């Protein structure tokens, strides 16, 4: 069933695309919305997210045995995140986790909720746990600080631990922890009864808050180097490539599915890819779409050469930040030179002679598409991109490094 938020009825609301279909990308003023959210006076409708609850005495110890995270000591009100991996260590699920003393709340992407609830239910065996998909009952509101008291009957609240190192974790980042751009990222997921969504937003607006779209949250997330399950995780992603070892993996906990890969890469090898932050050329009117190819050309000024270059990665997220301009996250091959100037190549499809929604890029080659009954054009757009290292090329291979600083370069 396709979900549509009641807040999409607001004047100026523009619906987002996947994975944020069903809620607003913006409400007519993306920059104003993003600034309000960044200032702690904005709320984002995330009512398309899935909410799964687990009750029963064994819930936290059971989740610990299944996941990458140590949850047996999770106190009421504390927040964490976990990963569920396949046998090869690839990421399948990455829900936010909090517990209120009686119930564990898992919040995840709309595309992953039903499968998460179904898989957990299949794994309970004889343990004292009960799993329920509560997405039809509860909605999620995102904010950069907790919602003020009196807004609604909040049933659960999760505060993103990113980028602070969790117990048993390790950093794969190039920068020192005290210089990580994510230190300015403060993200909260507030779970409220679904029937209270519109009333809660109205109360926030009475208190001077701004209703913001998903584009605002995405821009702040990308600037904080924060990976997202529906964007940065593909069918090959392992935690090391995204620096998720810092918040979602306990390296000393007991056995779980995929642990062998986690341990082997961390101790003996290197992840095959690494997450990078891209500063995109600000002269473009468009943004690259997720999946756009990242090239490492020998001559970034020769578009003919660019067309023949072998891709070294893909864009996973892109946004226009209210201060930094156009930015993106991308997964590239580990051995790409960190000093290399990159280029993003995207192919836009438009009907007839119409330009893309945001206008053309400065370097474009238009080609007709095969006749499908409608006049369409493909436009290849190139974006100059300066990379900023998130995951170091030498990340991993901890065995043999000096104790106390074996996952970061010396200062």
Secondary structure, DSSP 8 states (H G I E B T S, - for coil): -----GGGGSTT-EE--TTSTTSEEESS-HHHHHHHHHTT-EEEE-TTSEEEEEESTTHHHHHHHHSSS--TT--TT-EEE--EE-TTSBEEE--EEEE-SSEEEEEE-TTTHHHHHHHHHHT-TTSS-EEEE-TTTEEEEEESS---TTSS-EEEEEE--TTS--TT----BSS-GGG-GGGG---EEEEEEGGGHHHHHHHHHHTT-EEE-HHHHHHHHHHTT---HHHH--TT-BGGGGTTHHHH--TTS---TTHHHHHHHHHH---SEEEEEEEE-TT-SS---TT-EEE--S-TT-HHHHHHS-EEEEEEEEEEETTTEEEEEEEEETTS-TT-EEEEEEEEEEETT---TT---SSEEEEE---SSS-EEEEEEEEEEEEEESB-TT----TTS-TTSTTS---
